[in-house]
């Protein structure tokens, strides 16, 4: 019994020792990698500022980057590429292409590691690899290390399948890259991807769609199914009109208000609030009495923005709404109207005959306004 | 475009991303400006109390003290420090925060991704305007 116990203890100690050694080795290796990364970054930072602001910007003026460090260098460049525009962004793109980092993209887009796939997709978007030839890299003759017949276009087609990636952040990166290209050929699949997302995520994902720019809005008008048949994509349309402040879409927003769909009407009202065109006030007024509280809540904001002081009677009526959000928005709209609205609120707050809900919210908003120094 | 910055014009760059700060610093130093870099609003205020800063450029989203708080704190200082021109740098997704900053006293803004050329030009205009205003 005793020798067996000794053997078991020895084996266990050996295993623990081996594990400790492996752990220590991994730690040393990670430390070495980090030290290498820091040293590279420090060197490249200095060279990059020289390249951007002091150099001739010729091929090779940045200096060599060992092939083994290309993976580090592309992370390094991507950090800058997302922050800078204009001449600096063009120079960073040139540097990226000169070093031939893009040659590994097709392989990396199919990597087993999700982070590698996402990074590759983002690089294609950030370094605008599908732009026309006049913005492309220098002629091949000046780059002996580049493979002949290298095509820069077509990279976005390689990104497209990643929209179906099972890892959410990879699909998100792919959608961002496609939208960043502003190529409306990819609008349809990106839109379909957003529609497949959970409802609570859609407004957040709208930022991705905004990457296509305001040209997407006429495209949506021409290509989406009629809102009576499929209202969901039109919700995104309305929200995008708001985020782009696209006044040309105002007639379409008014048409969307006529579709009996709560979320669609709410989104259209949100966009109308942002566009703030007072001529649409009569079209918005009936929604203050809508049976859906979500619509009344948005209408309470819209009336104040679009109607000015003439909306005060309707806003006072909304202050007695059974739903708190509608009352709060109505009271806030009155505060935002300035003296006329605040006088109306003060009257309600001091009127013992006023609706109890209306009085409470009037007092609450007046205190809120007072704390912030509103009139 | 010729910009004749007075000798020893001092610019405070408040930016939490060292990579971005370094590029901005390098470009501003090329203009002959003396650049101080802080990685958040708190550090920025310390530098501001220590040095005779002429211009401030600040990111909006930062740890410890963000751009909005920094603008408020600077504007609460007595002149001349309380009147130093401030240029905001922000992503265009923070529009509401940017409006709050402008309302709190920031003078101008640029949105990310930024063109360093535009940034320098905006700083020059702010500097000229404040110099003319005395």
Interface residues (C-beta under 8 A of the other chain):
Chain A: X45 X48 X49 X52 X53 X54 X79 X80 X82 X83 X84 X85 X86 X87 X88 X89 X207
Chain B: X17 X19 X20 X22 X23 X26 X27 X30 X93 X112 X113 X114 X115 X116 X117 X118
